[in-house]
Amino acid sequence: MTCQETIALLSDYLDSLCGPDLLRQLEEHLRDCPPCRAYLATFRKTRDLTHAAGRVEMPPEMKTRLRQFLLEQLRTARD
């Protein structure tokens, strides 16, 4: 599983919507990939803060742009 695939599935992962095979693949990747673990921690904290604040969910376009930005940062960090 790639970093990009992992990041695309984090919302489902946190909502426990992944089947057993996908869950195993995600957790295996997260175990071996420090940048994705950091992304997950940031993603989880952001979600928790947003829910706690009772704010409106981030618009889909903004989520897409944020994911793209963070993926670019991951790629840069690995190079």
URRA-V142376 format. One line per field, one symbol per residue. psi: psi as a letter, one per 40 degrees, with the letter a starting at -180 (. if undefined). A space follows every 10 residues. Layout:
BEGIN
psi->???
END
This chain:
BEGIN
psi->hidddddded ddddefeiid dddddddddd degddddddd dddddddddd ddefiiihid dddddddddd dddddddd.
END
